[in-house]
Amino acid sequence: MPILKWCQETKLEWHYIAPGNPMQNGFVESFNVSFRDECLNETLFSSPAQSSTAITAWKEDYDRNRPHSSLGNITPSEFAMKMTIEKQGA
């Protein structure tokens, strides 16, 4: 499996989520629900290009305009900027 080979080459640990235990990775599950409900279920795509455009627009809104409770009610882009500033100050 290519992903396992890549993990070995980059020395990353691969962890499987046990079947029936999606909360082992709750952040991803939360994202998947939002993505499915707010983007995929709302749009009937007529072409790969249209799907790419719609998904990119949704992702940009999700990352740049929407505060996330898991990040202290700031946007992911604000959180990334805050982390960069904190690392520079350390």
GUVEXDREN-155264 format. One record per residue (C-alpha): x, y, z. Coordinates in nm, 2 decimals. Example, Ala and Ser with C-alpha at 12.3 -4.5 7.8 and 13.67 -1.06 7.14 Angstrom:
% residues 2
(node (1.23,-0.45,0.78));
(node (1.37,-0.11,0.71));
% end
This chain:
% residues 90
(node (0.00,0.00,0.00));
(node (0.16,0.33,-0.11));
(node (0.06,0.52,0.20));
(node (0.23,0.27,0.43));
(node (0.55,0.28,0.22));
(node (0.54,0.66,0.25));
(node (0.49,0.64,0.63));
(node (0.79,0.41,0.66));
(node (1.01,0.64,0.44));
(node (0.91,0.96,0.64));
(node (0.92,0.77,0.97));
(node (0.56,0.86,1.05));
(node (0.34,0.63,1.26));
(node (0.03,0.49,1.09));
(node (-0.27,0.45,1.32));
(node (-0.59,0.28,1.21));
(node (-0.92,0.39,1.35));
(node (-1.10,0.08,1.48));
(node (-1.42,-0.01,1.30));
(node (-1.72,0.14,1.49));
(node (-1.51,0.39,1.68));
(node (-1.51,0.71,1.47));
(node (-1.45,0.92,1.78));
(node (-1.09,0.80,1.79));
(node (-1.04,1.09,1.55));
(node (-1.33,1.33,1.64));
(node (-1.18,1.63,1.47));
(node (-1.18,1.45,1.13));
(node (-1.53,1.31,1.19));
(node (-1.65,1.66,1.27));
(node (-1.50,1.80,0.96));
(node (-1.64,1.52,0.75));
(node (-1.99,1.58,0.88));
(node (-1.97,1.96,0.80));
(node (-1.82,1.89,0.46));
(node (-2.09,1.64,0.37));
(node (-2.39,1.84,0.51));
(node (-2.28,2.19,0.39));
(node (-2.11,2.11,0.06));
(node (-2.16,1.77,-0.09));
(node (-2.53,1.73,0.01));
(node (-2.62,2.08,-0.11));
(node (-2.47,2.06,-0.46));
(node (-2.54,1.85,-0.76));
(node (-2.21,1.85,-0.95));
(node (-2.23,1.84,-1.33));
(node (-1.86,1.81,-1.40));
(node (-1.53,1.76,-1.22));
(node (-1.44,2.12,-1.28));
(node (-1.76,2.24,-1.11));
(node (-1.70,2.01,-0.82));
(node (-1.35,2.14,-0.78));
(node (-1.47,2.50,-0.79));
(node (-1.75,2.44,-0.53));
(node (-1.53,2.24,-0.30));
(node (-1.25,2.50,-0.31));
(node (-1.49,2.78,-0.23));
(node (-1.63,2.58,0.06));
(node (-1.28,2.50,0.19));
(node (-1.18,2.87,0.17));
(node (-1.48,2.97,0.37));
(node (-1.43,2.70,0.62));
(node (-1.06,2.79,0.67));
(node (-1.08,3.17,0.65));
(node (-1.42,3.29,0.76));
(node (-1.57,3.05,1.01));
(node (-1.46,3.04,1.37));
(node (-1.41,2.69,1.52));
(node (-1.49,2.61,1.88));
(node (-1.19,2.37,1.89));
(node (-0.96,2.66,1.82));
(node (-1.10,2.89,2.08));
(node (-1.36,3.04,1.84));
(node (-1.12,3.18,1.59));
(node (-1.07,3.08,1.23));
(node (-0.81,2.83,1.13));
(node (-0.62,3.10,0.94));
(node (-0.62,3.32,1.25));
(node (-0.50,3.02,1.46));
(node (-0.22,2.95,1.22));
(node (-0.11,3.31,1.23));
(node (-0.12,3.31,1.61));
(node (0.09,2.99,1.62));
(node (0.35,3.14,1.38));
(node (0.38,3.45,1.59));
(node (0.41,3.25,1.91));
(node (0.69,3.03,1.75));
(node (0.88,3.34,1.64));
(node (0.86,3.49,1.99));
(node (0.99,3.17,2.15));
% end
